Amino acid sequence: MALAHGAALSAAWTTPMVAGARVILPTGATSGPQLAAFDVTSGKPAWTTDGLLHSFNPAPGSTDEDGGHVLYHHSRPPGVSGLTAVHAETGVIAWQIDGQDGESDATPVPVAPGRVLIETWAQVSLYDVAMRKPVWTNKEIAAARAPAISHDRHLYTFGGQSGEFMTCLDAATGRVKWTSRIVRVR
């Protein structure tokens, strides 16, 4: 398997993920293979996926506990983020969701079975994968350098336009449960 069409793997730019028996990473290519997978044990090339939309995101995410899908955060002109799910074992595209507003380079966050958080620089939205529509949107939170984390039906991330507040959201409703200003401890 050769990465052609200008694909250039850059360890300084991408973050690999392990999903099942595959190590998967974005190639950074604008055309040709945008995702590449390697056997986790041998390092031998397993598959590449072409035909995806451009992505600013250097790190994919997994949709479920067993790593069945890779979430590829794409950007559709004019400046709208979306999500494409690719089977981790085969590289075949499973489904795609186009966001409604805003763009970013944030890593998609699996929240619950069939639910994925897409963070943009304008807002965050929790999408129902089967319906391909947002369950909720919260404009108090926007994409930051690090993605939100999901734990025990809550999302933890940074809120406020300056990103200076640690924020807890209820994952079911998108409502802010609490915020706490980040302070430097000496």
Secondary structure, 3 states (H helix, E strand, C coil): CCCCCCCCCCCCCCCCEEECCEEEEECCCCCCCCEEEEECCCCCEEEEECCCCCCCCCCCEECCCCCCEEEEEEEECCCEEEEEEEECCCCCEEEEEECCCCCCCCCCEEEECCEEEEECCCCEEEEECCCCEEEEEECCECCCCCCCEEECCEEEEEECCCCCEEEEEECCCCCEEEEEECCCCC
